[in-house]
Amino acid sequence: MLSETGQWFKTTEIETDDAKLALRRQAAGEILTAWEKAAPSTIVKAVSLGLEALKPIEETDNRVLPAIMDAITNAQPSVERDHVERSLEPRLLALMTIGEMLGRRLGRDDNWRRNEPAVIAAECLASALRYAAKTGNGFLVGRIQGLLASADALLSKMDGSRRNRTPKMSEKVAAIRAGGDLPSAKAAIADALEQMLHDQNLDREELQALWWVFGGYSLLGDDAFAALPDATAALFAGAELASIVHWPGTSAMSALAQRIIRKPKERAGDGLIAALAAIDAASWGKAVPASAKDMLVATPALFPVTSVAFVDADDRLNSLSALKSTLSPADLAAQVFMERSLQRSVDG
């Protein structure tokens, strides 16, 4: 992806030459090294900054921007920092670096961790773009849609790993039996128990999720999902599933939230968006905890639905305009699940 620096800059009117592109690749490499070890909250800010490329650049207090500018300045000390900071360049570097991170992780088959930076980045992109209305410069939008495709591929690959229980448990048991001294036996036992606990937790989550789906009853709404208004049912379905399973908003897992919306329904479009905007404050409060406010207010582009919980009622409809007009109740349930799942992961 860093080898495609020129392709990213071709989506803009920024003047470049081989020397400048080499300096920007160098800066992106420095950023990547830092982000591959970064906390989830930093990755959220990074993706949010990158997606600012889709709209007119405004002054921002995004704390990732100074770090990107430091990397640019380290590679090119003569750069006009104030000018570049207010331009598209650092946003492009954020997107390029995120793309490189996704590509590298897709190329590895080692164990997946729920909160690793590449997974968080993929979740952010899916949450921001999967059900978003298309906006912005056509070439740049195409590149960003390519990032979304990489994010979905990464999440699908991680999903596949969830369904694979430990195939080498017999080897772990043999290691316990072969332990020639107490320390080695204890280490082998701990390794086996940790894997058993991991698998057990996944099994328990999936069992709880299946009971929830087939029960069809909303704990937040205190009624059957089928009896709730479409928008409320979708909001509660996504929020409840995120409280049951600690997993990213993959297409496969999001399908459980969609399945709970049982009644055959046409795509509701603008009517659904209006109904969502009209949901009362008490219901928003049930679905979206107050503890999430700071993150949602700071990065609304990544949380186009749940950030509305903290918007004045008169402004909610305008805030929801980022969603595609053909959104269905099932789509809305999946979107809320993605957003709440990501929020839980960042909150730890």
Helices and strands as residue ranges (DSSP letters): G 2-4, H 5-10, H 18-35, H 40-51, G 52-54, H 64-75, H 81-85, H 89-106, H 117-129, H 138-162, H 169-178, H 182-215, E 217-218, E 223-224, G 225-227, H 230-244, H 251-259, H 270-277, H 281-287, G 290-292, H 293-298, G 300-302, G 306-310, G 313-315, H 316-319, G 320-322, H 329-347
